[in-house]
Amino acid sequence: MHTSHAPDVLIVGGGIIGLVTAWRAAQHGLRTAVADPAPGGGAAHVAAGMLAAVTELQYGEQTLLDLNLASAARYPDFTAELTAATGMDTGYRPCGTLAVALDADDRAQLRDLHAFQTSLGLEAQWLSGRDCRRLEPMLAPGVRGGLRVDGDHQVDPRRLAAALLRAAELAGVEFLRSAVARVECDTGRVTGAVLADGTAVAAGRTVLAAGSESARIAGIPADVLPPVRPVKGQILRLRIPPSHAPFLSRTVRAVVRGSHVYLVPRENGELVLGATSEEFGWDTTVTAGGVYELLRDAHELVPGITELPLTETLAGLRPGSPDNAPLLGRTALDGLLLATGHHRNGVLLTPVTGDVMAQVLTSDTGELPAYAGAFGAQRFAAAARQEQTV
């Protein structure tokens, strides 16, 4: 069985990265199709939706920081455009983030992070423990200090995915509700894919945007397959009853016993608590240990959390690349492009990924824009070839 009209672009994967790529491609006049049995799902269905370019900064990630900041700056207009197109709310909130320290060692590390942020020209305000508790009264009495970052916002990834799905539909994107069984090649060029239901889809270009599953698509030579791995994250959702509101006014995060914990309050009374980071292959089991550790660490940060109803436990798989930065643009195989490997920044990088992929798909050269040049899909293959010649 074949599709009746060959799309210009076939997107493999209907998570938020695939959806934003499809939406932007369709807006640029490209006939676009998305292959996914359940579009709107993927890792974003589990994610908390922190847009934390500043508070999640890590040493050695200055290049990624620039891309993160560029995408964060797009979010107000991006979500406004989505809402105007669909009438759907994305849950975007410019509420800010507070990163706190619970002991002397954590305080010293947070001070170092603040110095690093300041050296890069980032806006973050140091607060005493008392000032932190004044800002968020539910914090534990033992909080020793914190960083207030008003520029780190949040969005609801589930609402974002639903809005992107609707926007893509309204833009004329065709949805093929089946998984891709294999990519089809002819004389060294990708020509489309065969779906799990047997449908053959011919396409001018094919974009792998299937998250961690992108490395398991059949039909692609081993040296072209994206080097992405699954990174498991367990997350909890709780409900803030009216009797406990207001609970938190902004995202609150900390490092407890070396593990990151964050609490993201939604305007609808939901509180998202996460997340573990585990490299155990493809397992998505929610474990008693994972739930315990998250609740234990969150309780040290915000003791009142134990009074809240627990409404959901879930685990998902983030797509991690070797440097935990995205793989974007053309591969060495003609007709095949990547939009995957975003690791913990998939939600944050959604707006800029859509812009980057639209430019790649519509430009005469197919080159990445300069601001995304460090995240080319072929950078690890090129490094491997260079090592072989040394």
N, C-alpha and C positions, 0 to 999 in steps of 0.2 A: 504494500500500500504506500502511496506517495501523497504528500501534501499537494494541494491544487496550485498554489502560487509559491514559488521559491522566495523566501525572504532574502533581503539584502544582508541581514544580520540575524544569526541564531544565537541566543543567549542560553547557555547551559547552566541552569540554576536560577531559581526565583526567590532567593533571599533578598535582603535590602540592597546588596551590591548589584545583583543581577537586575533587580527592578529599576534602580536608578539609572543603570546603564541603558536598559531598554527604553525607559521614559525619555531620556535625553536623546537617544538615537532617533526615536520616532518623532520627537519635536524638530529634529533636523531633516526630516523628510525621508528617512530610511525605513523601508519595509522591515519590520522587526518582529521576531517571534521569540518566546521564552518557553523552554522545555523544563517542566517541573511538575511532579504529581500534586504538590501542595504549595503553590506559590504564596509568599508572605510568611513562610516559616523560617527554618534555618537557625543559625546561632543567635540572631537578633531576637528570636522569640524568647530566649532565655535571658538575654542581656539586661542590665540595669539601665543603660542609657545615659551614663555620665559623659559629659562633654568636657573632659578634664585635661586639656592640653598642658596646663601649667602644673596642677597638683600631681599628675601622673608622670611628670618629667623624670627621666632617669639619665644618669651619666652615660655619655657616649651616644645619646640619641638626638643631638642637636639638629642633624639633617632632617630627621623625622619630625622634630618639633616644628620646624618651619611649615611642613605640610599640614600638621595637626592644627596649627594656629590659622593657617589659610582656610582650612575647612571650618573651624569653629567660627571664624568671622563671617562665613557664608550662611550660617544657620538661621539667623533671623529672617533674611530675605528668602532663603530656601523654603523654610516652613510656611512663610506667608504665601509664597507662590503655590505650594501644595494645597494649602487650605483654600486659596482662591480658585484653584482648578477643580477641587473635589468637594468643597464644603465640609471637609473632615478636619477635626482637631488632631494635631500630632503630639500634644502633651508637652510642647516645648516650654520650658520655664527658665528665665534668666535669673535664677534665685541665688547663684553663688555656691561656693564650697568652703567648708572649714575642715582643715587637716589638723589633727591634734596629737599630742604626745602624752603618754600615760606614766612614763617614768623618766629618770634622768638620762638614760641612754637614748631613749626615743627622742627626748627633747634635744639632745646634742645632734642627732642625725637630722632632725627637722630644721635645726638652726643651719646646718651645713647645706641642706637643700635650699633654704631661703637665700643663703649667700650665693649659691649657684644660680638660682632664678634671677636674683638681682644683677649678677654679672652678665646675664643675657638680656637684660632690659625688661624682664617680665614683672608684672604688677602682682605683688603678694605682700600682705601686711602682717607683721608679727604681732601676736596678742599674748598677753599673760593668761595664766590659767583662769584667773578671776574674770578677765574680759571674755574669754571663751564661754564661760558659764553664764555670763550676763547675756551673751548673744544667743546661746542655746541652753536654757535652764535645765534640760533633761540630762546634760552631760554629768558624768561621774565626778564626785568631789576631788578625786585625785588627779584630774587633768592638769598637766604641768605647763602647758602653753600650746600655741597653735598658729597656723597660717590661714588667714582669711583671703580667699581668692574670689573676688566678685565676678571675674570674667569666665569662670568655669561653670557652665550651665548644665541643664539636663533636658532629655527628651524621652518620651515613652516609645521604646522601639516597636512595640506591638501596634500602637496607633500609627507610628511612622510607616511601618510595613503595609498596613491596611490602606493608608493614604497613597503610598507609592503604587500599590496594586491598582487602585481605582484610577489614579492619574494615568498609568500606563494603558489601562483599558480605554479610557477616554481619548488617549492619543492614537489609538488604533493598533496597539500591540496585540498580536495573536498569542494566546496561551495554549500550549500543547500540554495537557495534564498527564504527562507520563515522564518517567525518568529516561535519561539518555543511556542506551546500552553500549554504544560505541560511536566513536568519531569515524567518519569515512574519509579516506585519502585517495587521490588519483594523481599519479605522476608527480609525487612530491608536494601535493597541495591538499589541504583540507577542503572538502567540498560539501560538508554538512554532517549529518549524524543519522543513526538509526535508533529509534526509541524502543523502550522495553515492550511496547505493544506491537512492534513490528513496523511502525510507520517510518518511511524513509523521508528525511527532510533535507533537500538540497538548499544550500545557502552560500551567498557570496563570501561571507566571513563568519567564523564561529568564535564566540567568546566563552572561555571557561570561567564561570563565576559561581562555582558550586562549593565554595568554602573548602573545608578540609577534604571533601569528596573529590575535589578537582584532580587530585593525584591518583585517583582510582578509575578514571575514565579509560575504557579500553580503546584500542586503535591508535593510540598516540605513542610514537617511539619513546623509549625509556629516557633518552637524552633530552627530550623536549618536555616530558611530564613536569609539571611544576613541583618544586621541592617543598611541599606543604605537609604538615603533620597535624594530627588532632591534639588539641590541648583542652582537657576536660575542665569544665567549671560548674560547680554546684551552687545553686542560688535558692534563697527562700523568699517567699512573699507573705507578709503579715498585714493585718487590717488594724487601722487606728480607729477605735470606736469614738463617737462624738464626745463621750465622757473623758477621753484622754487627749482630745485635741485642744490647742495645737501641740503636737508632739515634737516635731523638728521643723524648722523653717527653711532649711537648706540641706544639701548633701553634707554628711559628716563622715570622715574617714580617718583611719589611724593604722599604724602597724602594731600588732599585738603578738608578742613572742615570735617576731620575724615574719608573721603572716599579715597580709593586707586585709582589712575589713572595711566595708563601707555600708552606709545606710542612706537610701535615697527615698525621700518622702514625695509622694504624688499628691496632687491637689484633690484627687478623688478618695483620699483616705488610705491608699495602699502604701505600704512601706516595703521597699525591696532591700534585701540583705544579702551581701555576697562578699566575695566569691572565692571558691577554692581554685587552685591552679594545679592540675595533675596531668602527668604525661603517662597514661596507662593505655595507650592505643585507642580503640574505638568504643570502649565501654562508656555507657551513659547511665549507669546505675546510680541512683541517689543512695548514699550510704549513711548509716547511723553515725559513723565517725565524722563524716563531712558536716552533717546537720549539727552535731554536738559542738564541733569546733567553731562553726560560725556563730551559733547562739552563745557559746561561752565567751568568745572574744567580743561580740557585740554587747553582752551583758556588762563586761568590764568597762566598756566605753559609755553605754547608755543603760544603766541598770533597769529602768522601767520597761525595757523591751520584753521582759519575761511575762508581763501582764497582758500582752497583745495576743489576739487569736492568730494562729498559724494557718494560712489558707492554701499555700502551695509550696511544694518542694520539687525542684526540677534540675536536670543537668543537661548541658549542651557541650558542643565541641567547637572551640575556636580554631580557625585555620592559621597555624604558625609557620612562617617561613624561617630559613636559617638565621636571619637577623631580625625576625619579628616585625618586619616592615612589608608593605604590600608589593605585589608583583603585578605590574600594569603594562599593557600594550602588547606589541607584536612579539611573537616567538620566532625561533629559527625556522619553523615550519610555516610556509606561506598559507595565508588564510586562517591561521589560528592565533588568537589573542588571549591574554590573561587579565582577569580582574579578581584577584584572590590574595590570600596570605596576610590579611589585615590584622590578624591576632586579636589583641584586646581593643583595637581602635576601629573596628568595622563601622560602628554606629557613628562615631566622631567623623570618620573620613568619608561618609556617604556623599555629602554634597560635592566635595572636591573630586571624588572618584567619578561621579557622573560627568562632571565637566571635562576631566582628563580623557575619559573614554570617548566622549562625544567628539572631542578634538581629534583624537587618533583615528576614529572611524570616518571622519568627514574631511580631513586634510589631505592634500595631494601627496604628502610625503609619508603620512602615517606615523610621524615622529611624536614622541611625548613632548608636551610643553616644557619649557626650561625649568619651571618650578617643580616639576615632577621627574626630572631627568635622572635622579638618583635611584628611582624605583622601577627601572625597566625590567621587563619580564625575563630578559636574557642575562642579567648581571651575574648570576651564579654559574651559568654555563660558561660564560666568558672567563670567569675566575678559574674554573676548573681547567679550561684549555690552556690558560696562561701557566698554571702550575705544572701541567704536563710537558711544557716546552722548557721549563727551567732545569 
